[in-house]
Amino acid sequence: MKRGEITHTPFDFLHTGRMAEASVALLGDIVLDRYLMGSTSRVSREAPIPVVLCDREKDNLGGAGNVAMNLRGMGCRVYLAGVIGRDAEASRVRSHLERNGIAAMLFERDSPTLTKTRLICGEQQVARFDHEILAPPDKREADEALSWLKELLDDGSLNAVILSDYGLGFCTPRICEDVIAAARLKNVPVFIDPRGNNWRKYRGATIATPNLAELSAAHGAAVANEDEAVEQAGKDARRRAALDWLLVTRSSRGMTLIGKKGATHIDARPIEVYDVSGAGDTVIACLAASFGVGFSIDEAARFANEAAQIVVTRSGTYPITASDLLDAPGKRVVGRESAASLCQEWRAKGRRVIFTNGCFDILHAGHVDSLERARLLGDCLIVGLNSDRSVRALKGNDRPVNGEDVRARLLAALRAVDLVVVFDEDTPAELLSKLRPNVLAKGSDYKADELPGREFVDEVAILPLVEGFSTTETIRRVGKTKARV
């Protein structure tokens, strides 16, 4: 199937485990992130600094290692190349890689393993200690890294290649240029997490994912976090580096995706940001995995945006997992093929599947009551949601009030709802022919023998309606309120 023709979403692939189809090679700066945690109640006599009583410590992979962990968290096959030392920290890196099933080409050095140690007091980061000696790969190491990658590319199973450049020595111009050329020769997309102002070494890559500071460094001047400023600087950076796309991460302002045809601004949800460490790693991992298995760049960017908004609510470097993503607000909104697969799986396990459908234009108490009643009829509730086109055909050109993305998200947030499937037809009959649930549930303003698609279910249930609630009445009330104002 051609890119962009997939009828699922990336969340569908997580539901069904198909994200494991993605195979990604990753080259970059491997870091060990260490955390010393404790509490303080006094000031040192030696200097005006807090005395922290450390009672816990942990470590995990950072840098390119964290990108690899994000990929593995989604179920992808991962191949990682980078440099480590011959020290205790290197042993910890190897332990994390082996425990998580990450195949690695590691070049050992006498210099220390790149390590960032953070001192955490309560919930506050007090200090960070970095151990690093920047030594780029020598010719032998560069040759071996390229041979390793070419062997993976020749195998034909790679879906994407990532260069995770933390500016710590591994991603030299030669490494970057040779990796991009080798991958392009096999039509495998190359994803760049850039650093510094020398983007010439990234020329010809598929996409780079700078944050605002990294874009500013490439631009040569500070870029304001405004749509027009980001768009103009991004277009210039994309053109000069001969990239297919540029995805600029903009913190609370979301992301901006820039391509040959222009820019798309992707909004972020209002959230409480706890720690932005590693968010860029999550973005490039999700982008590469979803684009690699065939999703369009727009779909992949929106998926990455959703993932980034999860990890920034967590403490420390936190790699995303499939469970995290499937618990996200958009996780229950799936394509019909994925819904059909899940419905079949549920029925095979003896679960009773209920289906209902509607426009749900302005969600109100009547809707919630009907959905909760429907859910009580069985074990799983699937809601078929009319698309915007379908709503207009049924209700007129002034509807819907809320677009299908908003309506789907609101429904997915309800505890009673297990899945939401958007359908574009005027009736849900074709969708029901795919799903074949046990029960079709509708309100008492319908008659059972007149329901489209009733032949594809075992039974029909008619639910009582809560009087006094309807979308039409809600719109009328809002109109009267505006008139009074």
C-alpha positions as CSV (number, residue, x, y, z in Angstrom):
1,M,0.0,0.0,0.0
2,K,1.3,3.4,-0.9
3,R,2.2,6.0,1.7
4,G,-0.8,8.0,2.8
5,E,-3.3,5.4,1.6
6,I,-3.3,3.5,4.9
7,T,-6.9,3.5,6.3
8,H,-5.7,3.3,9.9
9,T,-4.0,5.7,12.2
10,P,-0.7,5.2,14.1
11,F,-2.8,4.5,17.2
12,D,-4.4,1.6,15.3
13,F,-1.0,0.1,14.6
14,L,-0.3,0.3,18.4
15,H,-3.7,-1.3,19.2
16,T,-2.9,-4.3,16.9
17,G,0.8,-4.5,17.6
18,R,1.7,-3.7,13.9
19,M,4.2,-1.0,15.0
20,A,6.5,-3.9,15.5
21,E,6.7,-4.0,11.7
22,A,8.9,-0.9,11.9
23,S,12.7,-1.6,11.7
24,V,14.9,1.4,12.5
25,A,18.7,2.0,12.4
26,L,19.9,4.7,14.7
27,L,23.4,6.3,14.9
28,G,24.4,9.0,17.3
29,D,25.7,10.1,20.7
30,I,24.9,7.5,23.4
31,V,24.5,8.9,26.9
32,L,23.9,7.4,30.3
33,D,21.5,9.5,32.3
34,R,22.0,9.1,36.1
35,Y,19.8,10.4,38.8
36,L,20.8,10.9,42.5
37,M,17.6,11.6,44.5
38,G,17.1,12.7,48.1
39,S,15.9,15.4,50.5
40,T,17.4,18.4,52.3
41,S,16.7,20.1,55.7
42,R,19.9,22.0,56.3
43,V,22.6,24.1,54.8
44,S,26.2,23.1,54.7
45,R,28.7,24.7,57.1
46,E,31.3,24.6,54.4
47,A,29.4,26.8,51.9
48,P,25.9,28.3,51.6
49,I,24.6,25.2,49.8
50,P,22.0,22.6,50.7
51,V,23.1,19.3,52.1
52,V,21.2,16.6,50.2
53,L,20.7,13.2,51.8
54,C,20.7,10.9,48.8
55,D,18.5,7.8,49.4
56,R,17.9,6.6,45.9
57,E,19.6,6.5,42.5
58,K,18.7,5.2,39.1
59,D,20.0,5.4,35.6
60,N,18.7,5.0,32.1
61,L,19.8,5.5,28.5
62,G,19.9,9.1,27.2
63,G,20.8,10.7,23.9
64,A,20.6,8.3,21.0
65,G,20.0,5.6,23.6
66,N,16.8,7.3,24.7
67,V,15.6,7.5,21.0
68,A,16.2,3.7,20.9
69,M,14.2,3.2,24.1
70,N,11.3,5.2,22.6
71,L,11.3,3.0,19.5
72,R,11.4,-0.2,21.6
73,G,8.6,1.1,23.8
74,M,6.4,1.1,20.7
75,G,7.5,-2.4,19.7
76,C,9.9,-1.5,16.9
77,R,13.0,-3.4,16.0
78,V,16.0,-1.2,16.7
79,Y,19.7,-1.2,15.7
80,L,21.9,1.3,17.4
81,A,25.5,2.5,16.7
82,G,27.6,4.7,19.0
83,V,30.6,5.1,21.3
84,I,31.0,4.0,24.9
85,G,34.0,3.9,27.3
86,R,35.5,1.0,29.1
87,D,34.1,1.8,32.5
88,A,31.2,1.0,34.9
89,E,28.9,3.4,33.1
90,A,29.6,1.4,29.8
91,S,28.5,-1.8,31.6
92,R,25.2,0.0,32.6
93,V,24.7,1.1,29.0
94,R,25.2,-2.5,27.8
95,S,22.8,-3.8,30.4
96,H,20.0,-1.5,29.3
97,L,20.5,-2.4,25.7
98,E,20.5,-6.1,26.3
99,R,17.5,-6.0,28.7
100,N,15.5,-4.1,26.1
101,G,16.4,-6.1,23.1
102,I,18.3,-3.4,21.3
103,A,20.9,-4.7,18.8
104,A,24.0,-2.5,19.0
105,M,27.3,-1.7,17.3
106,L,29.3,-0.2,20.1
107,F,32.8,1.3,19.7
108,E,34.8,1.1,22.9
109,R,37.1,4.0,23.9
110,D,39.5,4.7,26.8
111,S,37.7,7.9,27.3
112,P,34.7,7.9,29.8
113,T,31.2,7.0,28.7
114,L,29.2,10.1,28.1
115,T,27.3,10.5,31.4
116,K,24.9,13.2,32.7
117,T,24.3,12.9,36.5
118,R,21.4,14.9,37.9
119,L,21.0,15.7,41.6
120,I,17.3,15.8,42.5
121,C,16.1,17.2,45.8
122,G,12.5,16.5,46.3
123,E,11.1,17.4,42.9
124,Q,13.7,20.1,42.1
125,Q,16.8,19.5,40.0
126,V,19.6,21.0,42.0
127,A,22.6,20.4,39.7
128,R,23.9,18.4,36.8
129,F,27.4,16.9,36.4
130,D,28.5,16.0,32.9
131,H,31.4,13.6,32.1
132,E,32.3,13.9,28.5
133,I,35.4,14.0,26.2
134,L,34.3,14.7,22.7
135,A,36.3,12.5,20.4
136,P,34.8,11.9,16.9
137,P,35.0,8.4,15.3
138,D,38.3,7.7,13.6
139,K,38.4,6.4,10.1
140,R,38.2,2.7,11.1
141,E,35.2,3.3,13.3
142,A,33.5,5.4,10.7
143,D,34.1,2.7,8.0
144,E,32.8,0.0,10.3
145,A,29.7,2.0,11.2
146,L,28.9,2.6,7.5
147,S,29.5,-1.1,6.7
148,W,27.2,-2.0,9.5
149,L,24.5,0.3,8.2
150,K,24.9,-0.9,4.5
151,E,24.5,-4.5,5.6
152,L,21.2,-3.6,7.3
153,L,20.1,-1.6,4.2
154,D,21.0,-4.5,1.9
155,D,18.9,-6.8,3.9
156,G,15.9,-4.7,2.8
157,S,14.1,-4.7,6.1
158,L,14.9,-1.2,7.3
159,N,12.1,1.3,7.3
160,A,14.0,4.4,8.5
161,V,17.4,5.6,9.6
162,I,17.9,8.2,12.4
163,L,20.9,10.4,13.1
164,S,20.7,11.6,16.7
165,D,23.2,14.4,16.9
166,Y,23.7,15.8,20.4
167,G,26.8,17.6,19.4
168,L,28.9,15.2,21.4
169,G,31.2,14.0,18.6
170,F,29.7,11.0,16.9
171,C,27.8,12.7,14.1
172,T,30.7,14.1,12.1
173,P,30.1,15.5,8.6
174,R,31.6,12.4,7.1
175,I,29.3,10.1,9.1
176,C,26.2,12.1,8.3
177,E,26.9,12.5,4.6
178,D,27.8,8.8,4.1
179,V,24.7,7.6,6.1
180,I,22.3,9.9,4.1
181,A,23.8,8.8,0.8
182,A,23.6,5.1,1.6
183,A,20.1,5.3,2.9
184,R,18.9,7.4,-0.1
185,L,20.4,4.9,-2.5
186,K,18.0,2.3,-1.0
187,N,15.0,4.8,-0.8
188,V,15.0,4.6,3.0
189,P,14.0,7.9,4.7
190,V,16.6,9.6,7.0
191,F,15.5,11.5,10.1
192,I,17.8,14.1,11.7
193,D,17.8,15.4,15.3
194,P,20.1,18.4,14.5
195,R,22.6,20.3,16.6
196,G,24.7,23.4,16.0
197,N,24.8,25.6,12.9
198,N,26.5,23.3,10.5
199,W,23.5,21.9,8.7
200,R,25.5,21.3,5.5
201,K,26.3,17.8,6.8
202,Y,22.5,17.0,6.8
203,R,22.0,17.9,3.1
204,G,19.6,15.5,1.4
205,A,18.0,14.0,4.5
206,T,14.3,13.4,4.6
207,I,13.4,15.6,7.6
208,A,15.1,17.3,10.5
209,T,13.3,18.0,13.8
210,P,14.9,21.1,15.5
211,N,13.5,22.8,18.5
212,L,13.2,26.6,18.4
213,A,16.7,27.1,19.8
214,E,18.2,24.7,17.3
215,L,16.3,26.4,14.5
216,S,17.7,29.8,15.8
217,A,21.2,28.4,15.7
218,A,20.8,27.3,12.1
219,H,19.1,30.6,11.2
220,G,21.9,32.6,12.7
221,A,19.6,34.7,14.9
222,A,16.9,34.2,17.5
223,V,13.6,33.1,16.0
224,A,10.4,34.3,17.8
225,N,7.9,31.5,18.7
226,E,5.3,32.9,16.3
227,D,3.9,31.2,13.3
228,E,5.2,33.5,10.7
229,A,8.7,33.8,12.1
230,V,9.0,30.0,12.5
231,E,7.7,29.5,9.1
232,Q,10.0,31.9,7.4
233,A,13.2,30.7,9.3
234,G,12.1,27.1,8.8
235,K,11.6,27.5,5.0
236,D,15.1,29.0,4.7
237,A,16.7,26.2,6.8
238,R,14.9,23.5,4.9
239,R,15.9,25.0,1.5
240,R,19.6,25.5,2.4
241,A,19.9,21.9,3.8
242,A,17.9,20.4,0.8
243,L,15.5,18.6,3.2
244,D,12.2,17.2,2.1
245,W,10.6,18.5,5.3
246,L,11.3,20.3,8.5
247,L,9.4,19.7,11.8
248,V,10.0,22.5,14.3
249,T,9.0,21.7,17.9
250,R,7.7,24.8,19.7
251,S,7.0,23.7,23.3
252,S,3.5,25.0,24.3
253,R,2.9,26.2,20.8
254,G,3.0,22.7,19.3
255,M,4.8,22.0,16.1
256,T,5.2,23.5,12.6
257,L,5.7,21.1,9.7
258,I,7.3,22.7,6.6
259,G,7.6,21.2,3.2
260,K,7.8,22.2,-0.4
261,K,4.0,23.1,-0.5
262,G,4.1,25.3,2.6
263,A,3.7,25.0,6.4
264,T,1.2,23.3,8.7
265,H,0.9,24.4,12.3
266,I,0.0,21.6,14.7
267,D,-1.4,22.9,18.0
268,A,-0.5,21.4,21.4
269,R,-3.1,20.7,24.1
270,P,-3.0,22.8,27.3
271,I,-1.0,20.6,29.7
272,E,1.1,21.0,32.8
273,V,4.7,20.6,31.7
274,Y,6.9,18.8,34.3
275,D,10.2,18.0,32.5
276,V,11.1,18.5,28.8
277,S,14.1,16.2,29.0
278,G,14.1,13.8,26.1
279,A,10.9,15.1,24.4
280,G,12.9,15.6,21.2
281,D,13.9,12.0,21.3
282,T,10.3,10.9,21.5
283,V,9.3,13.2,18.6
284,I,11.9,11.8,16.2
285,A,11.3,8.2,17.3
286,C,7.5,8.4,16.8
287,L,8.0,10.3,13.5
288,A,10.4,7.8,12.1
289,A,8.4,4.7,13.2
290,S,5.0,5.9,11.9
291,F,6.4,7.4,8.6
292,G,8.5,4.3,8.2
293,V,5.5,1.9,8.2
294,G,3.7,4.0,5.6
295,F,1.9,6.9,7.2
296,S,2.0,10.3,5.6
297,I,4.3,12.9,7.1
298,D,1.3,14.9,8.3
299,E,-0.1,11.9,10.2
300,A,3.3,11.0,11.6
301,A,3.9,14.6,12.8
302,R,0.5,14.6,14.6
303,F,1.3,11.3,16.2
304,A,4.7,12.6,17.4
305,N,3.0,15.7,18.7
306,E,0.6,13.6,20.8
307,A,3.5,11.5,22.2
308,A,5.6,14.6,23.1
309,Q,2.8,16.0,25.2
310,I,2.8,12.8,27.2
311,V,6.5,12.6,28.0
312,V,6.8,16.3,29.2
313,T,4.4,15.5,32.0
314,R,6.8,12.9,33.4
315,S,9.9,13.3,35.5
316,G,13.4,12.9,33.9
317,T,14.2,11.2,30.6
318,Y,11.1,9.2,30.0
319,P,10.8,6.9,26.9
320,I,7.3,6.6,25.5
321,T,5.6,3.2,25.5
322,A,2.6,1.8,23.6
323,S,0.6,1.8,26.8
324,D,1.3,5.5,27.3
325,L,0.1,6.3,23.8
326,L,-3.0,4.1,24.1
327,D,-4.0,5.9,27.2
328,A,-3.7,9.3,25.4
329,P,-6.9,11.2,24.7
330,G,-6.8,10.2,21.0
331,K,-6.1,6.6,21.6
332,R,-9.6,5.2,21.2
333,V,-10.2,6.9,17.9
334,V,-9.4,4.1,15.3
335,G,-9.9,3.3,11.7
336,R,-12.6,0.8,10.6
337,E,-10.1,-1.9,9.8
338,S,-8.5,-1.8,13.2
339,A,-12.0,-1.6,14.8
340,A,-13.1,-4.7,12.9
341,S,-10.0,-6.5,14.0
342,L,-10.5,-5.6,17.6
343,C,-14.2,-6.4,17.4
344,Q,-13.4,-9.9,16.0
345,E,-10.8,-10.4,18.8
346,W,-13.3,-9.3,21.5
347,R,-16.0,-11.6,20.2
348,A,-13.5,-14.5,20.0
349,K,-12.8,-14.0,23.7
350,G,-16.5,-14.2,24.5
351,R,-16.9,-10.5,25.1
352,R,-20.3,-8.9,24.2
353,V,-19.7,-6.0,21.8
354,I,-22.2,-3.1,21.6
355,F,-22.4,-0.5,18.8
356,T,-24.2,2.8,18.6
357,N,-23.8,5.7,16.3
358,G,-24.6,9.4,15.9
359,C,-23.4,12.9,15.1
360,F,-22.7,13.9,18.8
361,D,-22.3,17.4,17.6
362,I,-22.5,19.1,20.9
363,L,-22.0,16.5,23.7
364,H,-24.7,16.8,26.4
365,A,-26.2,14.9,29.3
366,G,-28.6,13.0,27.1
367,H,-25.7,11.6,25.0
368,V,-23.8,10.6,28.1
369,D,-26.8,8.8,29.6
370,S,-27.4,6.9,26.3
371,L,-23.8,5.9,26.0
372,E,-23.6,4.7,29.6
373,R,-26.9,2.7,29.1
374,A,-25.5,1.2,25.9
375,R,-22.2,0.2,27.7
376,L,-24.2,-1.7,30.4
377,L,-25.6,-4.0,27.7
378,G,-22.2,-5.7,27.2
379,D,-18.4,-5.6,27.7
380,C,-17.2,-3.2,25.0
381,L,-18.8,-0.2,23.4
382,I,-18.0,1.0,19.9
383,V,-19.3,4.4,18.8
384,G,-19.7,5.1,15.1
385,L,-19.3,8.9,14.5
386,N,-20.7,10.6,11.4
387,S,-18.0,12.5,9.6
388,D,-18.3,16.3,8.9
389,R,-19.5,15.6,5.4
390,S,-22.0,13.0,6.6
391,V,-23.4,15.5,9.3
392,R,-23.9,18.2,6.7
393,A,-25.8,15.7,4.5
394,L,-28.1,14.9,7.4
395,K,-28.4,18.2,9.3
396,G,-27.6,20.9,6.7
397,N,-24.7,23.1,5.8
398,D,-24.6,25.0,9.1
399,R,-23.7,21.8,10.9
400,P,-21.6,20.4,12.5
401,V,-20.8,23.0,15.1
402,N,-17.7,20.9,16.1
403,G,-15.5,19.2,13.6
404,E,-15.1,15.4,13.6
405,D,-11.7,15.5,15.3
406,V,-13.1,17.4,18.3
407,R,-16.2,15.3,18.5
408,A,-14.2,12.1,18.3
409,R,-11.8,13.3,21.1
410,L,-14.7,14.2,23.4
411,L,-16.3,10.8,22.9
412,A,-13.0,8.9,23.4
413,A,-12.6,10.7,26.7
414,L,-15.8,9.2,28.1
415,R,-15.3,6.2,30.4
416,A,-18.2,4.3,28.8
417,V,-16.6,4.4,25.3
418,D,-14.0,1.8,24.2
419,L,-13.6,2.8,20.6
420,V,-14.7,5.6,18.3
421,V,-14.8,5.0,14.5
422,V,-15.5,7.9,12.1
423,F,-17.6,6.9,9.0
424,D,-18.3,9.0,6.0
425,E,-21.4,7.3,4.7
426,D,-24.9,8.6,5.4
427,T,-25.7,5.5,7.5
428,P,-23.6,3.1,9.5
429,A,-24.7,0.1,7.5
430,E,-21.3,-0.4,5.7
431,L,-19.4,0.1,8.9
432,L,-21.6,-2.5,10.7
433,S,-21.0,-4.9,7.9
434,K,-17.3,-4.8,8.8
435,L,-17.6,-4.8,12.6
436,R,-20.5,-7.2,13.1
437,P,-21.0,-6.5,16.8
438,N,-23.4,-8.4,19.0
439,V,-25.8,-5.5,19.7
440,L,-26.9,-2.3,17.9
441,A,-28.2,0.2,20.4
442,K,-30.2,3.3,19.5
443,G,-32.5,5.8,21.2
444,S,-36.2,5.4,21.4
445,D,-36.7,8.0,18.6
446,Y,-35.8,5.1,16.3
447,K,-37.7,1.9,15.5
448,A,-35.7,-1.3,15.6
449,D,-36.9,-2.7,12.2
450,E,-36.0,0.6,10.5
451,L,-32.3,0.8,11.6
452,P,-29.8,0.6,8.7
453,G,-27.3,-2.2,9.2
454,R,-29.5,-4.2,11.7
455,E,-29.0,-7.3,9.6
456,F,-25.3,-7.3,10.6
457,V,-25.9,-7.7,14.4
458,D,-27.3,-10.4,16.6
459,E,-29.9,-8.1,18.2
460,V,-31.1,-4.5,18.5
461,A,-31.6,-2.6,21.8
462,I,-33.8,0.5,22.0
463,L,-32.7,2.9,24.8
464,P,-34.9,5.4,26.6
465,L,-34.0,9.1,26.0
466,V,-33.5,11.8,28.6
467,E,-36.1,14.4,28.0
468,G,-35.1,18.1,27.5
469,F,-31.7,17.4,26.0
470,S,-30.9,17.7,22.3
471,T,-28.2,19.4,20.2
472,T,-30.8,21.4,18.3
473,E,-32.3,22.7,21.6
474,T,-28.8,23.5,22.9
475,I,-28.0,25.5,19.7
476,R,-31.4,27.3,20.1
477,R,-30.6,28.2,23.7
478,V,-27.2,29.5,22.8
479,G,-28.7,31.6,20.0
480,K,-31.2,33.2,22.4
481,T,-28.4,33.9,24.9
482,K,-26.4,35.7,22.2
483,A,-29.5,37.7,21.2
484,R,-29.9,39.0,24.8
485,V,-26.2,40.0,24.9
